[in-house]
Amino acid sequence: MARGIVFVDVDGTLVPGAASSAVHIAHRLGHAAELLEAEDLWDRGLIPGPDVERLDAIRWAGTSVAQVRTWLADLPLVDGIAETVAWCIERDLRPVLATLAWHAVGDELCERFGFLHASGARVGRVDGVYTGEVELSIDELGKLEYAVRTAKAAGVSMADCVAIGDGRSDVPLFGAVGLAVGFNANAAASAAAHRTVVGSDLRAVVPVIEEWLDR
């Protein structure tokens, strides 16, 4: 049985700054400005998440899975991800991505860095080509539900779990775990977190988790 699970967000946490992993792909597809505006409206609670997903997904139609994966090769990321994942595994803490980002992004980061699996929305695909339809939608409560299911399947209490995130979608999960760490977090996530860390290297969270483990 695992000692615990470390749930890590993607956009704003592993992908730094205001531009999300979806916007990174949207730059290649030609609708980055439109998506940035929609994400800002969602972040302010003015439009529902599924509207943003549909607006983005439809532009994926006809694009191959292989092409999107190529675009993700230069996705901007903070430093220290592989080292932090390895540190977790060495201490029997399961590293998992809890995110609203597209599954294509989560799958890429799992393969590259060793996260065990990822939540996320999904664009439909047929024969290696994206259809442009949202196959699976997820919101902040869906992220929490995913974490609860993951912990239950692993036989781990949520009190023995850590969540690392930066924004609105992390707040429900922050309220359910034993340790919530705001990493470069906005005001809402910082207020909900037990601890906050600012930096460009994910390894900055390690001393916080280590202190919590030794409590």
Secondary structure, DSSP 8 states (H G I E B T S, - for coil): --SEEEEE--BTTTB-SS--HHHHHHHHHT-HHHHHHHHHHHHTTSS-HHHHHHHHHGGGTT-BHHHHHHHHTT----B-HHHHHHHHHHTTEEEEE--SSBHHHHHHHHHHH----B--BEEEEETTEEEEEEEE---HHHHHHHHHHHHHHHT--GGGEEEEE-SGGGHHHHTTSSEEEEES--HHHHHH-SEEE-SSBGGGGHHHHHHHHT-
